[in-house]
Amino acid sequence: MKTIEWIGDVDGHLRLLDQTKLPTETTFLDCETPEDVYGAIKRLSVRGAPAIGVSAAYGIIVGLRDVIQTDRATFDQQFNKVCTYLADSRPTAVNLFWAIDRMQKLAQAESQLDPAAMRKRLLEEARTIDDEDREMCDAIGRFGAELIPQGAGVLTHCNTGALATAGMGTAFSVLYSAHKQGKNIHVYADETRPLLQGARLTAWELLQHGIPGTLICDSMAAWVMKEGKIQAVVTGADRIAANGDSANKIGTYSAAVLAKAHNIPFYIAAPSSTFDLSLATGEEIPIEQRDSAEITHGYGKQTAPLEIDTYNPAFDVTPAEYIAGLITERGVIQPVTTEEIAKVIAD
Ligand SMILES: CSC[C@H]1O[C@H](OP(=O)(O)O)[C@H](O)[C@@H]1O
């Protein structure tokens, strides 16, 4: 079952597994317009930094149908309008902007192509971004699994698997690879309030792949560490600054602080497309603020008075000094410093 799939030829459309319906329903969204794709990203029908980037790349293609018979200037105007529109869907995951920028650079480089040929070339590039992400997931899994001790309990936060990427995932790929290598790991998955990506999605993926796992409330992370159940923590990331400060789902910083307090290594797994070297530190990473209903109406049931003030940052930033290593498709970056990151990530 694919999280993200292009259906048909260049006149086709993008099909997305609707993650807001999991784990109780498996339904798909057929995205025929940029608005369909924007809405899917905004409400987290498709989510996860790499998956958002791949979806946006394909989403650009569905926005070009009406300008194929026009001149290239008109095509470029519509192309850039769709790119700007999709870039406004969510602010934190840099993969969204990385993918759109890569498509725009291609259009600039191939400015001599007519609209029909340009659209075909853009679809080829979206497919390449899709395929490359799958390969990056596999490499992250290989490098990360080497860090996981035999028989380890591994805590993870949010969801970083095939639902968040075009492949097996980032942090989840590390877990999957360690499991497949016979390391007998046991995963402790934070439920990840308020949108419960851990409970709804990671628990589902662990069962899908037969990886031993236990679902815990976010507030239990300290106690399972205190009880000696955790030997490593691995999470994903949505944007990593040049010095290694990393934005990830809200609650990740808590896990990193708790890991440090218990002398447990805390790793972040992310492809090179998640690094934003234009930002010196995590202070500059834009943090998405989401609707209060996600807190007061936890998946359909009102669980708080509507009059109460709420605060709902979707992400937090873990300073580099809390991170034992950054697991990328190019290898593990240790120690996490600007210099070490530049050696591995700078193109
Ligand atoms: C493999 S990156 C997944 C990353 O994205 C998640 O955020 P969201 O569910 O809001 O898209 C979370 O931060 C994960 O670590």
The ligand as an ORCA input file, in Angstrom:
! r2SCAN-3c Opt
* xyz 0 1
  C      10.276     11.463      8.714
  S       9.978     13.072      9.164
  C       8.592     12.866     10.186
  C       8.428     14.038     11.093
  O       7.281     14.801     10.696
  C       6.368     14.758     11.775
  O       5.607     15.917     11.886
  P       4.100     15.923     11.274
  O       3.462     14.632     11.687
  O       3.479     17.156     11.905
  O       4.278     16.064      9.783
  C       7.240     14.587     12.980
  O       7.895     15.779     13.329
  C       8.192     13.549     12.480
  O       9.384     13.386     13.185
*
